[in-house]
Amino acid sequence: MKANGDYTTENFESYDKENPHIWEGFVKYAMQVAARRDYFSAKAIFHRMRWDTAIGEVAAEYKLNDGWISHYARKFMDEFPQYDGFFQTRNRRVSYFNGNEWDNV
């Protein structure tokens, strides 16, 4: 069974392509914390990014939706394999991540 809805892998790929600044911010903060920790929370990184946009960018034109957190965490560990396992991920019975590239993470 495959999940459906707004937060599919296909939708993420489009969202990510249209919003490269979110990926850049996620990588920036993930690298900062990875220099000091063996593992961390992708959700905490999103909250830090929210703080920055709410306080630092008064007229920010984008929102960070929690539905994308797992996608960014997996993308980070995929693109930076030295940080494999940095974010804890789970497989659910119905998941957007049922493809081979995400098995057993």
BELNOR-V322833 format. One line per field, one symbol per residue. phi: phi as a letter, one per 30 degrees, with the letter a starting at -180 (. if undefined). A space follows every 10 residues. Layout:
phi=???
//
This chain:
phi=.cdbkdcded ddededddbd dddedddedd dedddbbdaa cddddddddd eeddcdbece cbcccedced dddddedddb ddceidcdbb ccecbdccde dceic
//
